[in-house]
Amino acid sequence: MKKQDLSKLSVEELKYKEKTLKNSTILMLTAMAIMLFSGIFLMIKMKNSVLTFLPVAFLPLVIIFTNQLKEVREELKNRTS
């Protein structure tokens, strides 16, 4: 995936990107928590542990989102100060 040059974006676009990344990260973490709890519940109820590891598959997305969010926040901080 091609990295976007943050220095070419306006402040409004950076704020929008920050808000979008923050909401996406929160949504992804919430979905992962639900997957984890439902996987544990199904493991206890049906003795099937396959879905317990599903949240681990989404962990790289959360890491990418948080790294991008840090970069956007740093760029915003550099521009405002």
Phi and psi in radians as a Rosetta constraint file:
Dihedral C 1 N 2 CA 2 C 2 CIRCULARHARMONIC -1.326 0.35
Dihedral N 2 CA 2 C 2 N 3 CIRCULARHARMONIC 2.327 0.35
Dihedral C 2 N 3 CA 3 C 3 CIRCULARHARMONIC -1.406 0.35
Dihedral N 3 CA 3 C 3 N 4 CIRCULARHARMONIC 2.391 0.35
Dihedral C 3 N 4 CA 4 C 4 CIRCULARHARMONIC -1.497 0.35
Dihedral N 4 CA 4 C 4 N 5 CIRCULARHARMONIC 2.365 0.35
Dihedral C 4 N 5 CA 5 C 5 CIRCULARHARMONIC -1.380 0.35
Dihedral N 5 CA 5 C 5 N 6 CIRCULARHARMONIC 1.940 0.35
Dihedral C 5 N 6 CA 6 C 6 CIRCULARHARMONIC -1.250 0.35
Dihedral N 6 CA 6 C 6 N 7 CIRCULARHARMONIC -0.400 0.35
Dihedral C 6 N 7 CA 7 C 7 CIRCULARHARMONIC -1.231 0.35
Dihedral N 7 CA 7 C 7 N 8 CIRCULARHARMONIC -0.298 0.35
Dihedral C 7 N 8 CA 8 C 8 CIRCULARHARMONIC -1.541 0.35
Dihedral N 8 CA 8 C 8 N 9 CIRCULARHARMONIC -0.145 0.35
Dihedral C 8 N 9 CA 9 C 9 CIRCULARHARMONIC -1.552 0.35
Dihedral N 9 CA 9 C 9 N 10 CIRCULARHARMONIC 2.636 0.35
Dihedral C 9 N 10 CA 10 C 10 CIRCULARHARMONIC -1.379 0.35
Dihedral N 10 CA 10 C 10 N 11 CIRCULARHARMONIC 2.967 0.35
Dihedral C 10 N 11 CA 11 C 11 CIRCULARHARMONIC -1.119 0.35
Dihedral N 11 CA 11 C 11 N 12 CIRCULARHARMONIC -0.687 0.35
Dihedral C 11 N 12 CA 12 C 12 CIRCULARHARMONIC -1.126 0.35
Dihedral N 12 CA 12 C 12 N 13 CIRCULARHARMONIC -0.701 0.35
Dihedral C 12 N 13 CA 13 C 13 CIRCULARHARMONIC -1.165 0.35
Dihedral N 13 CA 13 C 13 N 14 CIRCULARHARMONIC -0.644 0.35
Dihedral C 13 N 14 CA 14 C 14 CIRCULARHARMONIC -1.154 0.35
Dihedral N 14 CA 14 C 14 N 15 CIRCULARHARMONIC -0.712 0.35
Dihedral C 14 N 15 CA 15 C 15 CIRCULARHARMONIC -1.125 0.35
Dihedral N 15 CA 15 C 15 N 16 CIRCULARHARMONIC -0.694 0.35
Dihedral C 15 N 16 CA 16 C 16 CIRCULARHARMONIC -1.136 0.35
Dihedral N 16 CA 16 C 16 N 17 CIRCULARHARMONIC -0.744 0.35
Dihedral C 16 N 17 CA 17 C 17 CIRCULARHARMONIC -1.118 0.35
Dihedral N 17 CA 17 C 17 N 18 CIRCULARHARMONIC -0.696 0.35
Dihedral C 17 N 18 CA 18 C 18 CIRCULARHARMONIC -1.087 0.35
Dihedral N 18 CA 18 C 18 N 19 CIRCULARHARMONIC -0.796 0.35
Dihedral C 18 N 19 CA 19 C 19 CIRCULARHARMONIC -1.113 0.35
Dihedral N 19 CA 19 C 19 N 20 CIRCULARHARMONIC -0.744 0.35
Dihedral C 19 N 20 CA 20 C 20 CIRCULARHARMONIC -1.126 0.35
Dihedral N 20 CA 20 C 20 N 21 CIRCULARHARMONIC -0.788 0.35
Dihedral C 20 N 21 CA 21 C 21 CIRCULARHARMONIC -1.137 0.35
Dihedral N 21 CA 21 C 21 N 22 CIRCULARHARMONIC -0.671 0.35
Dihedral C 21 N 22 CA 22 C 22 CIRCULARHARMONIC -1.125 0.35
Dihedral N 22 CA 22 C 22 N 23 CIRCULARHARMONIC -0.805 0.35
Dihedral C 22 N 23 CA 23 C 23 CIRCULARHARMONIC -1.139 0.35
Dihedral N 23 CA 23 C 23 N 24 CIRCULARHARMONIC -0.689 0.35
Dihedral C 23 N 24 CA 24 C 24 CIRCULARHARMONIC -1.124 0.35
Dihedral N 24 CA 24 C 24 N 25 CIRCULARHARMONIC -0.712 0.35
Dihedral C 24 N 25 CA 25 C 25 CIRCULARHARMONIC -1.145 0.35
Dihedral N 25 CA 25 C 25 N 26 CIRCULARHARMONIC -0.768 0.35
Dihedral C 25 N 26 CA 26 C 26 CIRCULARHARMONIC -1.102 0.35
Dihedral N 26 CA 26 C 26 N 27 CIRCULARHARMONIC -0.750 0.35
Dihedral C 26 N 27 CA 27 C 27 CIRCULARHARMONIC -1.101 0.35
Dihedral N 27 CA 27 C 27 N 28 CIRCULARHARMONIC -0.746 0.35
Dihedral C 27 N 28 CA 28 C 28 CIRCULARHARMONIC -1.144 0.35
Dihedral N 28 CA 28 C 28 N 29 CIRCULARHARMONIC -0.730 0.35
Dihedral C 28 N 29 CA 29 C 29 CIRCULARHARMONIC -1.129 0.35
Dihedral N 29 CA 29 C 29 N 30 CIRCULARHARMONIC -0.678 0.35
Dihedral C 29 N 30 CA 30 C 30 CIRCULARHARMONIC -1.118 0.35
Dihedral N 30 CA 30 C 30 N 31 CIRCULARHARMONIC -0.782 0.35
Dihedral C 30 N 31 CA 31 C 31 CIRCULARHARMONIC -1.102 0.35
Dihedral N 31 CA 31 C 31 N 32 CIRCULARHARMONIC -0.682 0.35
Dihedral C 31 N 32 CA 32 C 32 CIRCULARHARMONIC -1.148 0.35
Dihedral N 32 CA 32 C 32 N 33 CIRCULARHARMONIC -0.671 0.35
Dihedral C 32 N 33 CA 33 C 33 CIRCULARHARMONIC -1.131 0.35
Dihedral N 33 CA 33 C 33 N 34 CIRCULARHARMONIC -0.741 0.35
Dihedral C 33 N 34 CA 34 C 34 CIRCULARHARMONIC -1.105 0.35
Dihedral N 34 CA 34 C 34 N 35 CIRCULARHARMONIC -0.739 0.35
Dihedral C 34 N 35 CA 35 C 35 CIRCULARHARMONIC -1.095 0.35
Dihedral N 35 CA 35 C 35 N 36 CIRCULARHARMONIC -0.704 0.35
Dihedral C 35 N 36 CA 36 C 36 CIRCULARHARMONIC -1.139 0.35
Dihedral N 36 CA 36 C 36 N 37 CIRCULARHARMONIC -0.832 0.35
Dihedral C 36 N 37 CA 37 C 37 CIRCULARHARMONIC -1.144 0.35
Dihedral N 37 CA 37 C 37 N 38 CIRCULARHARMONIC -0.703 0.35
Dihedral C 37 N 38 CA 38 C 38 CIRCULARHARMONIC -1.216 0.35
Dihedral N 38 CA 38 C 38 N 39 CIRCULARHARMONIC -0.593 0.35
Dihedral C 38 N 39 CA 39 C 39 CIRCULARHARMONIC -1.132 0.35
Dihedral N 39 CA 39 C 39 N 40 CIRCULARHARMONIC -0.735 0.35
Dihedral C 39 N 40 CA 40 C 40 CIRCULARHARMONIC -1.141 0.35
Dihedral N 40 CA 40 C 40 N 41 CIRCULARHARMONIC -0.730 0.35
Dihedral C 40 N 41 CA 41 C 41 CIRCULARHARMONIC -1.076 0.35
Dihedral N 41 CA 41 C 41 N 42 CIRCULARHARMONIC -0.808 0.35
Dihedral C 41 N 42 CA 42 C 42 CIRCULARHARMONIC -1.172 0.35
Dihedral N 42 CA 42 C 42 N 43 CIRCULARHARMONIC -0.554 0.35
Dihedral C 42 N 43 CA 43 C 43 CIRCULARHARMONIC -1.146 0.35
Dihedral N 43 CA 43 C 43 N 44 CIRCULARHARMONIC -0.730 0.35
Dihedral C 43 N 44 CA 44 C 44 CIRCULARHARMONIC -1.245 0.35
Dihedral N 44 CA 44 C 44 N 45 CIRCULARHARMONIC -0.754 0.35
Dihedral C 44 N 45 CA 45 C 45 CIRCULARHARMONIC -1.292 0.35
Dihedral N 45 CA 45 C 45 N 46 CIRCULARHARMONIC -0.802 0.35
Dihedral C 45 N 46 CA 46 C 46 CIRCULARHARMONIC -1.930 0.35
Dihedral N 46 CA 46 C 46 N 47 CIRCULARHARMONIC 0.016 0.35
Dihedral C 46 N 47 CA 47 C 47 CIRCULARHARMONIC 1.039 0.35
Dihedral N 47 CA 47 C 47 N 48 CIRCULARHARMONIC 0.648 0.35
Dihedral C 47 N 48 CA 48 C 48 CIRCULARHARMONIC -2.163 0.35
Dihedral N 48 CA 48 C 48 N 49 CIRCULARHARMONIC 2.022 0.35
Dihedral C 48 N 49 CA 49 C 49 CIRCULARHARMONIC -1.785 0.35
Dihedral N 49 CA 49 C 49 N 50 CIRCULARHARMONIC 0.255 0.35
Dihedral C 49 N 50 CA 50 C 50 CIRCULARHARMONIC -1.149 0.35
Dihedral N 50 CA 50 C 50 N 51 CIRCULARHARMONIC -0.766 0.35
Dihedral C 50 N 51 CA 51 C 51 CIRCULARHARMONIC -1.343 0.35
Dihedral N 51 CA 51 C 51 N 52 CIRCULARHARMONIC -0.146 0.35
Dihedral C 51 N 52 CA 52 C 52 CIRCULARHARMONIC -1.180 0.35
Dihedral N 52 CA 52 C 52 N 53 CIRCULARHARMONIC -0.534 0.35
Dihedral C 52 N 53 CA 53 C 53 CIRCULARHARMONIC -1.577 0.35
Dihedral N 53 CA 53 C 53 N 54 CIRCULARHARMONIC -0.038 0.35
Dihedral C 53 N 54 CA 54 C 54 CIRCULARHARMONIC -1.055 0.35
Dihedral N 54 CA 54 C 54 N 55 CIRCULARHARMONIC -0.723 0.35
Dihedral C 54 N 55 CA 55 C 55 CIRCULARHARMONIC -1.078 0.35
Dihedral N 55 CA 55 C 55 N 56 CIRCULARHARMONIC -0.447 0.35
Dihedral C 55 N 56 CA 56 C 56 CIRCULARHARMONIC -1.146 0.35
Dihedral N 56 CA 56 C 56 N 57 CIRCULARHARMONIC -0.532 0.35
Dihedral C 56 N 57 CA 57 C 57 CIRCULARHARMONIC -1.171 0.35
Dihedral N 57 CA 57 C 57 N 58 CIRCULARHARMONIC -0.475 0.35
Dihedral C 57 N 58 CA 58 C 58 CIRCULARHARMONIC -1.616 0.35
Dihedral N 58 CA 58 C 58 N 59 CIRCULARHARMONIC -0.088 0.35
Dihedral C 58 N 59 CA 59 C 59 CIRCULARHARMONIC -1.046 0.35
Dihedral N 59 CA 59 C 59 N 60 CIRCULARHARMONIC -0.705 0.35
Dihedral C 59 N 60 CA 60 C 60 CIRCULARHARMONIC -1.050 0.35
Dihedral N 60 CA 60 C 60 N 61 CIRCULARHARMONIC -0.592 0.35
Dihedral C 60 N 61 CA 61 C 61 CIRCULARHARMONIC -1.102 0.35
Dihedral N 61 CA 61 C 61 N 62 CIRCULARHARMONIC -0.738 0.35
Dihedral C 61 N 62 CA 62 C 62 CIRCULARHARMONIC -1.127 0.35
Dihedral N 62 CA 62 C 62 N 63 CIRCULARHARMONIC -0.705 0.35
Dihedral C 62 N 63 CA 63 C 63 CIRCULARHARMONIC -1.119 0.35
Dihedral N 63 CA 63 C 63 N 64 CIRCULARHARMONIC -0.754 0.35
Dihedral C 63 N 64 CA 64 C 64 CIRCULARHARMONIC -1.104 0.35
Dihedral N 64 CA 64 C 64 N 65 CIRCULARHARMONIC -0.789 0.35
Dihedral C 64 N 65 CA 65 C 65 CIRCULARHARMONIC -1.065 0.35
Dihedral N 65 CA 65 C 65 N 66 CIRCULARHARMONIC -0.759 0.35
Dihedral C 65 N 66 CA 66 C 66 CIRCULARHARMONIC -1.201 0.35
Dihedral N 66 CA 66 C 66 N 67 CIRCULARHARMONIC -0.638 0.35
Dihedral C 66 N 67 CA 67 C 67 CIRCULARHARMONIC -1.137 0.35
Dihedral N 67 CA 67 C 67 N 68 CIRCULARHARMONIC -0.734 0.35
Dihedral C 67 N 68 CA 68 C 68 CIRCULARHARMONIC -1.136 0.35
Dihedral N 68 CA 68 C 68 N 69 CIRCULARHARMONIC -0.665 0.35
Dihedral C 68 N 69 CA 69 C 69 CIRCULARHARMONIC -1.114 0.35
Dihedral N 69 CA 69 C 69 N 70 CIRCULARHARMONIC -0.711 0.35
Dihedral C 69 N 70 CA 70 C 70 CIRCULARHARMONIC -1.083 0.35
Dihedral N 70 CA 70 C 70 N 71 CIRCULARHARMONIC -0.740 0.35
Dihedral C 70 N 71 CA 71 C 71 CIRCULARHARMONIC -1.104 0.35
Dihedral N 71 CA 71 C 71 N 72 CIRCULARHARMONIC -0.741 0.35
Dihedral C 71 N 72 CA 72 C 72 CIRCULARHARMONIC -1.149 0.35
Dihedral N 72 CA 72 C 72 N 73 CIRCULARHARMONIC -0.744 0.35
Dihedral C 72 N 73 CA 73 C 73 CIRCULARHARMONIC -1.131 0.35
Dihedral N 73 CA 73 C 73 N 74 CIRCULARHARMONIC -0.665 0.35
Dihedral C 73 N 74 CA 74 C 74 CIRCULARHARMONIC -1.122 0.35
Dihedral N 74 CA 74 C 74 N 75 CIRCULARHARMONIC -0.728 0.35
Dihedral C 74 N 75 CA 75 C 75 CIRCULARHARMONIC -1.126 0.35
Dihedral N 75 CA 75 C 75 N 76 CIRCULARHARMONIC -0.732 0.35
Dihedral C 75 N 76 CA 76 C 76 CIRCULARHARMONIC -1.104 0.35
Dihedral N 76 CA 76 C 76 N 77 CIRCULARHARMONIC -0.726 0.35
Dihedral C 76 N 77 CA 77 C 77 CIRCULARHARMONIC -1.110 0.35
Dihedral N 77 CA 77 C 77 N 78 CIRCULARHARMONIC -0.713 0.35
Dihedral C 77 N 78 CA 78 C 78 CIRCULARHARMONIC -1.128 0.35
Dihedral N 78 CA 78 C 78 N 79 CIRCULARHARMONIC -0.607 0.35
Dihedral C 78 N 79 CA 79 C 79 CIRCULARHARMONIC -1.360 0.35
Dihedral N 79 CA 79 C 79 N 80 CIRCULARHARMONIC -0.571 0.35
Dihedral C 79 N 80 CA 80 C 80 CIRCULARHARMONIC -1.457 0.35
Dihedral N 80 CA 80 C 80 N 81 CIRCULARHARMONIC -0.370 0.35
